[in-house]
Amino acid sequence: MKVLVINCGSSSLKYQVLDMDGEILMAKGLVERIGLDGSVIRHEKVGQDKFVNETPMKDHKEAIKQVLDAIVDQEHGVLKSMAEIGAVGHRVVHAGEKYACSVMINDDVIKALEECVELAPLHNPPNLLGINACKELMPDIPMVGVFDTAFHQTMPPESYIYAIPFDYYTKYGIRRYGFHGTSHKYVAQRASEILNVNLDDLKIITCHLGNGASLSAIKRGKCIDTSMGFTPLEGLVMGTRCGDLDPAIVSYIREKENLPFGQVNEILNKKSGVLGISGVSSDFRDLEDAAAEGNERAQLALKVFSHRVRFYIGAYIAEMNGVDAIVFTAGLGENSINMRDIICNDLGNLGIKLDLVKNRIRGKEAIISRDDSPVKVILIPTNEELMIARDTVDIIAGETKK
Ligand code: ADP
């Protein structure tokens, strides 16, 4: 089956076409500046050619129309007609407590996701625009929703309940949800394949370290804790997000700087993290360069970042009473030799012994711990699109069996 995977942002859209009969990536692309001047689609027929088309796209429907045109284009396309698409898999950020796994999208699902808009005001609306546009343009092709929050729905209450009046949970749904679930699930499954050990017999800590960053504790294939919370602001220090904070700081900053509440939220989301500490950049490559040149605040930002990752690793080892594997993934986790080294440094008493030579690798699957390390440290490039396409095929197969 050929699956179209769609990941819609507010003004951008990423897509891939996969032939799931061999899990082969056929085409991928990115649409940018939807609804703005200079809308552009960058399409790649994998391994063959790339083309760029700057053309007005006033909304997501027009963007998806461009994607479909590119996919069936005589020269750059990979399919003869749209009818070859067996299903569309949509990445959706927030499904609240409603869905613990991927589902076939129907009107009830769309309604449930609309109800989650309050929980993810930046992400769910563009995800829904993508779903509705596909529904209009391809009414006969089944669609599956794959949710960032779903994998974390197995957390026990002690991991997801905040210590605030319980009514706020029952009335407003305030609890830990967790994000990046598709990535955590994918790399945990790959880790079990690489180690040739059943997921049911493994305790894994997955470190998704990108611009947004989160850790998950995965015991017997189920997520039992994760560092992001009610929103993707909690947990680790990130590129521009503050991560864990004494909540009293919010009202204190607001008072001292005489700021409206929304602005404090904006500062904590967009001007904090390693950018806020360093004043240099949110990009870890810039920070590593600045730190190497002696910039003390860049050095401090990297230290604070790694301190928090180590803090969570320790916590999750305690929660699971041990760990068999630690997985690094996403932009920083896959590429920063230096950061993996700092994070794993001096953890020998916990059974974590990084091999400094094997660690000299970027963006490729590899076991990077020493042969005598009781805990395996593994580098696994994430592949959320493949995970979405796999779930899409599974859900469609389940539906046809019914
Ligand atoms: P997101 O999907 O959350 O935007 P990514 O997973 O693409 O993020 O990760 C982006 C981050 O990865 C960038 O901030 C960059 O700092 C980091 N990164 C990418 N390549 C390298 C590298 N070679 N060395 C250090 N950091 C890197």
Residues whose N, C-alpha, C, O or C-beta is under 5 A from the ligand:
A	BS01	ADP	L209 G210 N211 G212 S282 D283 F284 R285 A330 G331 L332 N335 S336
